[in-house]
Amino acid sequence: MYFLFLCSCSLEQIGHGPRSDADGVWRGPSYGKHMSGTLYAVAMDYPDGYDWRADLGSGPVDGLCIVMFADGAPVLKIPVGNLYETDSDPQRLRIRSGHLYTDYTDGMETVIKRDGEEIQRYDAVEEIVDLQVLDGAIHTLCRPVSDAGFVYRVDGKETVFRENGTLFGGLRVYDNSVRFCFSNQSAYYKVMDGKVTKVDLQQDVLEVADMCVIEDGVCLLAYLAGFSGPVLMNDGTRKSVDYFGFIDVASCKFMMTDSLCIRVRNSHPGLGKTTDILWFGDDKWVIPQFFSRLASVWVDKSGWYAVSNQTEDSQGMIFSNGKEYELPADLYVYGDGCVVSRDTTLYVGLTSGKGRSPVIWKDGTLDTLDVNGPLICLR
């Protein structure tokens, strides 16, 4: 089976025999033995000595692998390429409940795999916007690659389809149900467990910036007549989230967390610069750093955590619930899901700007992952 040698991880590295599948997928001795508190990381592994920086984001190359780590140990290695029906696009890789889900399309079909094993295949060319697993069922929000609109699928079966629909965020799992929101031809809707319900808006709503389902109701971020900035509308109440008069709101979105958080991107006309600001339900405002965008954010009941990459205007920083740390030299966040807090311990996945191995920053210490490529995400 010659194609096993295409993976940059040699047979001595990934092992072979009963743990190496015929399609080149390797599962380590500790695969599947980790508990819910395990820190998972996904990284790319290019052939030894290959300078991946020039090809990053341009598609797969011969010998490329996806590697998943659990608490720093490799547990899964999957070869990438059309032969394996696995894509190198970071947006097509997701960690859910200790498993790595990938999606792929060849221009005719869409294939979803879990840990390298096919679990769904259907005749449609789609990009998976979000994927969640609840009670063994796989819920996906999909966007047709060549068309507008979206499809919501449960275990691959088309459940909700809107040809002209526009999604607000991704899937939200709450109270043992899956929810999301969308607009379609100037009307707004919420979906709970596949049931579509129209949301009636009050007459002074000029524009909806974002919306999500909170409990059984809908929480809106909207621009209203008579208000200069965005307004939070929740359970019949209205709350302005105007931070002393925004200069120019470039975007305003809910964070998909277990706590109410809004991320505002404020632009500065004439300067060509932006500043990311966070707003919390207790009216707390946080401006981590002027003239910087937050590359990755994590918010939970314990607080907020974020990373900003270095720019010509600002030093790269790690923010941990009000504490600040300078980003180590020549390291940056590549994916948007590279910050995780576990029991007050902060983990940040960092990629090397010099083409070296990626590292996990853990409360100030650095742990190196033995791969030649970028770190994609943590969970």
Buried (B, 14 or more C-beta within 10 A) or exposed (E): EEEBEBBBBEEEBBBEEEEBBEBBBBBBEEBEEBEEEBBBBBBBBBBEEBEBBEBBEEEBBBBBBBBBBBBEBBBBBBBBBEEBBBBBBBEBBBBBEBBBBBBBBEEEBBBBBBBBEEBBEBEBBBBBBBBBBBEEEBBBBBBBEEEEBBBBBBEBEEBBEBEEBBBBBEBBEBEEBBBBBBBBEEEBBBBBEEEBEEBEBEEEBEEBBBBBBBEEEBBBBBBBEEBEBBBBBBEEEBEEBBBEEBEEBBEBBBBBBEBBBBBBBBBBEEEEBBBBBBBBEEEEEBEBBBBBBBBBBBBBEBBBBBBBBBEEEBEBBBBBEEEEBEBBEBBBBBBBBBBBBBEEEBBBBBBBBEBEBBBBBBEEEEBEBBBBBBBBBBB
